[in-house]
Amino acid sequence: MSETNFDSNPACTVHRVRETSKFAQWINRLGVYVVVAALLIIGMAVAPTKFLSLENIRNTLQSVSLMGMVAVGMSFVVYSANFADLSAPMIIAFSGMITISSIRMGFVPAFVIGVLSGTLLGAISGFVIGKLRAHPVIWTMAYNFVLSGIVRWIYMGSQIYPDVIAPDSAAVDTFYNLSRASIPIGDFSLSWMTVVMLAMIVLGQLILKRTKFGNQLKVVGSNYEAARLSGINVTGVIITVFMIAAFCFAVTGVFFASISKMGAYYNGEGYDFRAVTAVLLGGMTLMGGKGDMIGTFGGALVMGMLTNIMNLIGVSTFEQYMVLGVAFLIIVWITTISDRKLGKS
């Protein structure tokens, strides 16, 4: 009875490659939750009392919520193969400051004006990158510097405070309570920030996987020229992507200003880097067209838990930046290898 040479059988080879690719995809998608479980064990080991306290869990979820909102927006940019939106910090800061500046008009008008202003900034990036084909990293980095200069000039480099702009106003109280309001669940309470983040993740997942726009975005992210030749309005898709991202950044900015009770040009610093790290850790790739919001949420959890553990054991802020920087480099290296195994260049 003759042996079958599987190595020389194209059908078997293709089948094996497909199985490997499917396995690699699941590892990319769910592997981040293995890291979440590992960090949970480490946290319980190094600080069992503090780590599992309701106050610490609430604080961790609060930090994850802010980063998670930014990560949802960043996911759309990464998924579209536009690498990252490095103007996120100034959109966060600008939206919060515009909201505070408009607080005399009432909380709802101020909130709407702040979020729409931030979203408009994203539309400008989307037009320049989608229509004029500017390099997304170079443009958004330069755009962030320009916005920083404009905001510092307008506000003379100073912080602004809601209670100074509109003293004794009910709108100010509502603004302060925005980030502090919560939904009681037994002995625990879930903040509205966390609820908003979870809603963004669910809605983002539905957009990516269940809509025509999501299908078009996958094609654009996977192969720009193929998308263009197939009749997809790639410019419109990219503009929409950056508007969605900016909307998420703007909402984050309003919550951030509410937490700090002030608006400042530096409010969003570092969130672009952390969000990209969370997105890549969650299984998306800078090559575009791969991943989902389930992975992004896992990536945000990892970043939040890692930061929380470092705070509990007394790691300084500067050392934390070093750790997160090394983590980012490792993640990029791993995703690059994974892309090659999945057949991407």
C-alpha positions in Angstrom: 0.0 0.0 0.0 1.6 3.2 -1.1 2.0 6.2 1.2 0.4 9.5 0.4 2.9 12.4 0.1 1.0 15.2 1.8 3.8 17.6 1.2 3.4 17.2 -2.5 -0.4 17.3 -2.5 -1.5 20.9 -3.2 -5.0 20.2 -1.8 -3.7 19.0 1.5 -1.2 21.9 1.7 -4.0 24.4 1.1 -6.1 22.7 3.8 -3.3 22.8 6.3 -2.6 26.5 5.6 -6.2 27.3 6.1 -6.3 25.4 9.4 -3.1 27.2 10.5 -4.6 30.6 9.4 -7.8 29.9 11.3 -5.9 28.9 14.4 -3.7 32.1 14.1 -6.8 34.2 13.8 -8.3 32.8 17.0 -5.1 33.3 18.8 -5.0 36.9 17.7 -8.6 37.4 18.7 -8.8 35.6 22.0 -5.1 35.4 23.1 -5.5 38.8 24.7 -7.9 37.4 27.2 -5.3 34.9 28.3 -3.2 37.9 29.2 -6.1 39.4 31.1 -6.4 36.2 33.1 -2.6 36.2 33.8 -2.7 39.8 35.0 -5.7 38.9 37.2 -3.6 36.2 38.9 -0.6 38.5 39.2 -2.7 41.3 40.7 -4.1 38.9 43.3 -0.6 37.7 44.1 1.1 41.0 44.5 -1.7 42.9 46.2 -4.6 40.6 47.1 -6.5 42.9 49.4 -6.1 46.1 47.4 -6.4 44.6 43.9 -9.8 42.9 44.6 -11.3 45.8 46.6 -14.4 47.4 45.1 -12.7 50.8 45.1 -9.8 49.5 43.1 -12.0 47.7 40.6 -14.1 50.8 40.2 -10.9 52.9 39.6 -9.6 50.4 37.1 -12.8 50.3 35.2 -12.9 54.1 35.1 -9.4 54.3 33.6 -10.2 51.5 31.2 -13.4 53.3 30.2 -11.5 56.4 29.0 -8.9 54.5 27.1 -11.5 52.1 25.8 -13.5 55.0 24.2 -10.3 56.2 22.5 -9.4 52.7 21.5 -12.8 52.1 19.8 -12.2 55.2 17.6 -8.6 54.2 17.0 -9.8 50.7 15.9 -11.6 52.2 13.0 -8.5 54.0 11.8 -6.2 51.0 12.2 -8.8 48.7 10.6 -8.8 51.0 7.5 -5.0 50.6 7.2 -4.4 54.2 8.1 -2.1 53.2 10.9 -3.2 55.6 13.7 -4.7 59.0 14.4 -2.1 60.9 16.3 -4.2 63.9 16.6 -6.3 62.1 19.2 -4.7 64.0 22.2 -5.7 67.4 21.0 -9.1 66.4 19.8 -9.7 65.1 23.4 -8.4 68.3 24.9 -10.1 70.6 22.4 -13.5 69.0 22.8 -13.4 69.2 26.6 -12.3 72.9 26.5 -15.0 73.8 24.0 -17.6 72.1 26.2 -16.5 74.1 29.2 -16.4 77.3 27.2 -20.0 76.7 26.2 -21.3 75.7 29.6 -23.3 79.0 30.0 -25.7 77.8 27.3 -26.6 74.7 29.4 -25.2 71.3 29.8 -26.8 69.6 26.7 -25.9 72.4 24.2 -22.4 72.5 25.6 -22.0 68.7 25.3 -23.3 68.7 21.7 -21.1 71.7 20.7 -18.0 70.0 22.2 -18.6 66.7 20.6 -19.5 68.1 17.2 -16.5 70.4 17.2 -14.2 67.4 17.8 -15.9 65.4 15.1 -15.4 68.2 12.6 -11.7 68.1 13.3 -11.8 64.4 12.4 -13.6 65.3 9.1 -10.8 67.6 8.1 -8.2 64.8 8.7 -10.4 62.4 6.7 -10.6 64.7 3.8 -6.9 65.4 3.7 -6.0 61.7 4.0 -8.8 60.3 1.9 -9.0 62.9 -0.8 -5.5 64.4 -1.0 -3.8 61.1 0.0 -1.6 62.6 2.7 0.3 60.1 4.8 -1.9 59.5 7.9 0.9 59.3 10.5 2.7 62.4 9.2 -0.5 64.4 8.7 -2.2 63.6 12.1 1.1 64.2 13.9 1.5 67.6 12.3 -2.2 68.3 12.8 -1.9 67.6 16.5 0.9 70.1 16.8 -1.1 72.7 14.9 -4.1 72.2 17.0 -2.0 72.4 20.1 -0.6 75.8 19.0 -4.1 77.1 18.2 -5.6 75.9 21.5 -2.7 77.4 23.5 -3.1 80.7 21.6 -6.8 80.9 22.1 -6.7 80.1 25.8 -3.3 81.7 26.4 -1.9 78.3 27.7 -4.1 78.4 30.7 -6.6 76.0 32.2 -10.3 76.8 32.2 -12.8 76.0 34.9 -16.6 75.5 34.5 -17.4 77.1 37.9 -15.5 80.2 36.9 -17.2 80.5 33.5 -20.7 79.8 34.9 -20.7 80.1 38.7 -23.7 78.8 40.6 -25.0 77.1 37.4 -26.9 73.8 37.4 -25.2 73.0 34.1 -21.8 72.9 35.9 -23.2 70.5 38.5 -24.5 68.2 35.8 -21.1 68.5 34.0 -19.3 67.4 37.2 -21.7 64.6 37.8 -21.3 63.3 34.3 -18.2 61.2 35.1 -19.3 60.4 38.7 -22.8 59.2 38.1 -23.2 55.4 38.3 -25.7 52.6 38.2 -25.9 50.6 41.4 -25.6 46.8 41.0 -25.8 45.3 44.4 -22.9 46.4 46.5 -21.1 47.6 43.3 -21.8 50.5 41.0 -21.1 50.7 37.3 -20.2 54.3 36.2 -21.9 55.9 33.2 -18.5 56.2 31.7 -18.2 52.4 31.6 -21.7 52.1 30.2 -20.8 54.5 27.4 -17.6 52.6 26.6 -19.5 49.3 26.5 -22.1 50.9 24.2 -19.4 52.1 21.9 -17.8 48.7 21.8 -21.1 47.0 20.9 -22.1 49.6 18.4 -18.6 49.5 16.9 -18.7 45.7 16.6 -22.0 45.9 14.8 -20.8 48.6 12.4 -17.7 46.6 11.5 -19.3 43.2 11.2 -23.0 43.7 10.4 -23.2 46.7 8.0 -22.5 47.5 4.4 -20.1 50.2 5.6 -18.2 47.7 7.6 -17.8 45.4 4.6 -16.6 48.3 2.5 -14.2 49.3 5.2 -12.7 45.8 5.4 -12.1 45.9 1.6 -10.5 49.3 1.9 -8.3 48.2 4.8 -7.3 45.0 3.1 -6.6 46.4 -0.4 -7.1 50.0 -1.2 -6.6 49.7 -4.9 -9.0 46.8 -5.2 -11.6 48.7 -3.2 -11.2 51.7 -5.5 -11.4 49.7 -8.7 -14.5 47.8 -7.4 -16.4 51.1 -7.2 -16.3 51.7 -3.4 -16.2 55.4 -2.5 -12.9 55.0 -0.7 -12.6 58.8 0.0 -16.1 58.8 1.7 -15.2 55.7 3.7 -12.0 57.2 5.0 -13.6 60.5 5.9 -16.3 58.6 7.8 -13.6 56.5 9.6 -11.9 59.6 10.9 -15.2 61.3 11.8 -16.2 58.2 13.8 -12.7 58.1 15.5 -12.9 61.9 16.3 -16.4 61.4 17.7 -15.1 58.8 20.1 -12.1 61.1 21.1 -14.5 64.0 21.6 -16.8 62.1 23.9 -13.7 61.0 25.8 -12.6 64.6 26.0 -15.9 65.7 27.7 -15.6 62.9 30.2 -12.0 63.7 30.9 -12.7 67.4 31.5 -15.6 66.3 33.8 -13.3 64.1 35.9 -10.5 66.7 36.2 -13.1 69.6 36.6 -11.2 71.7 34.1 -10.1 72.0 30.5 -6.5 72.0 29.5 -4.4 71.6 26.3 -2.6 68.6 27.9 -5.7 66.6 28.9 -5.3 64.0 26.2 -1.6 63.4 26.3 -0.5 59.8 25.9 -3.9 58.5 25.0 -3.0 58.0 21.3 0.0 55.8 22.2 -2.0 53.8 24.8 -5.0 53.3 22.5 -2.9 52.0 19.6 -1.1 49.6 21.9 -4.5 48.3 23.2 -5.8 48.0 19.6 -2.8 46.0 18.4 -2.8 43.9 21.6 -6.4 43.1 20.8 -5.5 41.5 17.5 -5.8 44.3 14.9 -2.9 44.9 12.6 -1.4 48.1 11.1 -1.8 46.4 7.7 -5.6 46.8 8.1 -8.7 44.8 7.5 -8.3 42.4 10.5 -9.7 42.3 14.0 -12.7 43.4 15.9 -14.0 45.3 18.9 -14.0 42.2 21.1 -10.2 42.1 20.9 -10.0 45.9 21.3 -11.9 45.7 24.6 -9.5 42.9 25.8 -6.5 45.1 24.8 -7.9 48.0 26.8 -8.5 45.7 29.8 -4.9 44.6 29.6 -3.6 48.1 29.5 -5.8 49.2 32.4 -4.9 46.2 34.6 -1.2 46.5 33.8 -1.2 50.2 34.8 -3.2 49.4 37.9 -0.8 46.7 39.1 2.2 48.9 38.5 0.5 51.6 40.6 -0.2 49.2 43.4 3.4 48.0 43.6 4.8 51.5 43.5 6.2 51.7 40.0 6.9 55.4 39.1 5.2 57.1 36.2 8.5 57.3 34.2 9.1 53.6 34.8 5.5 52.9 33.7 6.2 54.7 30.4 9.3 52.5 29.9 7.2 49.3 30.5 4.4 50.4 28.2 7.0 51.3 25.5 8.6 47.9 25.7 5.2 46.3 25.6 4.3 48.3 22.5 7.5 47.2 20.7 6.9 43.5 21.6 3.3 43.7 20.4 4.3 45.2 17.0 6.9 42.5 16.7 4.4 39.7 17.4 1.7 41.2 15.1 4.3 41.5 12.3 5.2 37.8 12.6 1.5 36.9 12.9 0.7 38.8 9.7 3.4 36.9 7.8 2.0 33.6 9.0 -1.5 34.8 7.9 -0.2 35.5 4.5 0.0 39.3 4.7 3.1 41.1 3.4 
